[in-house]
């Protein structure tokens, strides 16, 4: 059976949400819940029921304002609705690789 969805990790240079959405849609893998780019591609009821774009910034890195030579790293777990959607789609987060957050 073909998978409905995949959980992917994307690293951006600019951090632009639209960039991720557009590029994934261009390769026929739109972001779940994306009403702009995924309307044609998503025909499954489970995917259609997702109320918002399933994008989550797990880690943000940027220069510290007081010392730009140092990086400030902020981490956040996926919100509950993201976790529920992943579970409904049968997706599981892979363990981090060595050196990866």
C-alpha positions in Angstrom: 0.0 0.0 0.0 1.2 3.5 -0.8 1.9 5.8 2.1 -0.5 8.8 2.5 2.2 11.0 3.9 5.9 11.2 5.0 7.5 13.1 7.9 10.4 15.0 6.6 13.1 17.2 8.1 13.9 20.3 6.1 16.7 22.7 6.8 16.3 26.2 5.3 18.8 28.9 5.0 16.3 31.8 5.1 13.7 30.2 7.3 10.9 31.2 4.9 7.8 29.1 5.4 6.5 29.7 1.9 9.7 28.5 0.4 9.3 25.1 2.0 5.7 24.9 1.0 6.3 25.8 -2.6 9.3 23.6 -3.1 7.7 20.5 -1.7 4.6 21.1 -3.8 6.7 21.5 -6.9 8.0 17.9 -6.4 4.5 16.6 -5.8 4.9 16.3 -2.0 2.8 19.2 -0.6 2.7 20.0 3.1 -0.3 18.4 4.8 -3.0 20.9 5.5 -1.7 23.4 3.0 -4.8 24.7 1.3 -2.9 26.8 -1.3 -0.6 24.2 -2.7 -2.1 20.8 -1.8 -5.8 21.0 -2.8 -5.4 18.9 -6.0 -2.9 16.4 -4.5 -4.8 15.6 -1.3 -7.8 13.4 -1.9 -7.6 11.2 1.2 -10.2 12.2 3.9 -7.6 11.8 6.7 -5.3 14.4 5.0 -8.2 16.7 4.1 -9.3 16.8 7.8 -6.0 18.4 8.9 -7.0 22.0 9.8 -3.7 23.8 9.2 -0.3 23.5 7.6 1.7 20.8 9.3 4.9 22.8 9.5 6.8 23.0 12.7 10.1 24.7 13.5 11.6 22.3 15.9 14.9 24.2 16.1 15.7 27.8 15.4 19.2 29.2 15.4 20.2 32.8 15.1 23.0 35.1 16.2 22.6 36.4 19.8 21.7 40.1 19.7 24.2 40.9 22.4 27.0 38.9 20.9 26.5 38.0 17.2 29.5 35.7 17.3 27.4 33.3 19.5 24.3 31.4 18.3 21.1 31.3 20.2 19.4 28.0 19.8 15.6 27.5 20.6 14.0 24.1 20.6 10.3 23.2 20.7 8.4 20.0 20.6 5.6 19.6 18.0 2.3 21.0 19.2 -0.5 18.6 20.2 -2.4 18.9 16.9 0.7 18.1 14.9 1.4 15.0 17.1 -2.3 13.9 16.7 -2.1 14.3 12.9 1.2 12.3 12.7 -0.4 9.5 14.8 -3.5 9.4 12.6 -1.3 9.1 9.5 0.8 6.4 11.1 4.0 8.6 11.2 6.6 8.3 13.9 9.5 10.6 14.5 12.8 8.9 13.9 15.5 9.0 16.5 18.0 11.8 16.0 21.3 10.8 14.4 24.5 11.4 16.3 25.3 15.1 16.3 21.7 16.0 15.2 19.2 17.5 17.6 
